[in-house]
Amino acid sequence: MSAQAAFADAFVAGLRAGGVTDLVVSPGSRSTVVLLAVERAGLPIHPVHDERAAGFFALGLARVGRVPALLCTSGTALGHYLPAVMEASATELPLVIVSADRPPELHGSGANQTIDQRGLFGAHVRATIDLGVGTAEALPFAARAGAQAALRARTPAAGPVHVNAPARKPLEPGSTAPPPPSPPRVDVPRMLPAEGTLGRLAATLASADRPLMVAGPAPLAMRDARRDLERLRRALGAPLLADAASQQVPTLACGDLAGPRLEPDLILQVGRAPVGGRLERWVAGRRRVVLAGTPGHGWPDPSSDAEAVILGDLAATVGALAGVLPGRPASCWNDANAEYARAVEAAREEHLEGPWHEGHVLRTALARWPEAGLVVLGNSLPIRHADLWASPPRAGVLHQRGVSGIDGLVAGAAGAAVASDAPTLCVLGDVSFLHDLGGLSVARRAPAPLVVLVVDNDGGRIFERLPIHDALGPESFERLFTMGPGIDVAHAAATFGIPFARATDAASLNAALQEALGRPGPTVVHAPATGSRAADRALADTIAALPLPEGLA
């Protein structure tokens, strides 16, 4: 066996020792050396033609607890990973990117498919490692480098790590490979708040008369902390405003509209800032402490005015804080908030009796999806409509709120479905669907039901909520901002041989979902719906006019 092949075996052994569970690979030649080493090692391999889709497919794996590696050939292939790398960095998802490369003697020579790949991802990666061309003398280094890459992708703040792997021809091993050298043992630390921090925080929280909790988008693991967070909420005596992607159950619906009418004297923010723009602006400037999680690239304090930012594993911190915070007796603040919550829910139910719009789609689909499944909420309007119109999803919620991009949602949902083997619902808009048509190719490998629900309102309707909508004439606005894609969704599904259904009301949507849940693999459901802008405004006006109970006013 060549020294280069043995070097690759050692590197892959290190990746496995560091915790890498899967490889997502796109076709290429220069990546042969590493790919064959992975196959010899028996690591699960997921072939995905398009590197852009492969990157988001890997993020789907990571969102449900896997630690994936990506492998591509040299040249422009690596650049297609950038959107997924950016999201992994901002959302703190573990990801190891392995880029095959030409050897040093071909760089600067005009050789085909040769670029400088080192540092390509800039500040979006936690570390960059260049393996150099493998030699027999460097086998221990290769094992260590693989373990270090995997460990750095997982801790202290998870994120992407780039490993550049030059290779010389011949790329084939030449004979049966011997066992790779033993890689180092890797132990992953857990970060907790500093000693004394929780006691000081508990005293601060206990001093509040009108406390409020806000929970923003969170990883799936925070679903396991739901009971501890509810214990914390009860001990604090606070209402909870929770995004649909928070994995928590709010005590007050329509938080983006209803929350800003409250007057708390202290806000406890759990994790990321909330999605809703009104709520985020209202939170800014108020007395607030933040449970921030691990110290990654993100710092969940957009207004930079929090009184305290507590670093440490978020679920563990919530549980520990719930254990040291003394309970408090019922108060008029609690009673008034409960009364207000009932009034807000009644207002929402009243407005749901109107014509079919995007909010109805989200409400119907999320109520129908089984608790044992997963829901992937697309950005722009779907995640906002879920907050405004739907009950909290019973299923675990996956999101892409790191950089809030609309790309790669279908491929990411496919990755989550493959890794979890759970029924998965991906709700996205028609523009997001256009951005990831290629994701349908990998959706076909989902072993359990995977529904791609396209909420079609003919373009980027979120821009209608911005001042530019009133500044431009309708024709210019539609041409320059909304940009309705005009996709034939049925034909797109047929191109990939995927079953299709059309839903125009709650009955047909429920029927389509029920049928899709009865068979493995993907289904595309097309739900044309418009009118939420007027419905959202009407609901906002109604909530703004609700009389506040005594104790809140």
Buried (B, 14 or more C-beta within 10 A) or exposed (E): EBBBBBBBBBBBBBBBBBBBBBBBBBBBEBBBBBBBBBEBBEBBEBEBEBBBBBBBBBBBBBBBBBBBBBBBBBBEBBBBBBBBBBBBBBBBBBBBBBBBBBBEEBBEEEEEBBBEBEEBBEEBBBBBBBBBBBEEEBBBBBBBBBBBBBBBBBBBBBBBBBBBBBBBEEBEBEEEBEEBBEBBEBEEEEBBBEEEBBEEBBEBBBEBEBBBBBBBBBBBBBBEBBEBBBBBBBBBBBBBBBBBBBBBBBBBBBBBBBBBBBEBEBBBBBBBBBBBEBBBEBBBEBEBBBBBBBBBBBEBBEEEEBEBBBBBBBBBBBBBBBEBBEEBEEEEBBBBBBBBBEBBBEBBEEBBEBEBBBBBBBBBBBBBBBEEBBBBBBBBBBBBBBBBBBBBBBBBBBBBBBBBBBBBBBBBBBBBBBBBEBBBBBBBBBBBBBBBBBBBBBBEBBEBBBBBBBBBBBBBBBBBBEEEBEEBEEEEBBEEBBBBBEBEBEEBBEEBEBBBBBBEBBEBBBEBBEBBBEEEBBBBBBBBBBBBBEBBEBBBEBBEEBEBBEBBE
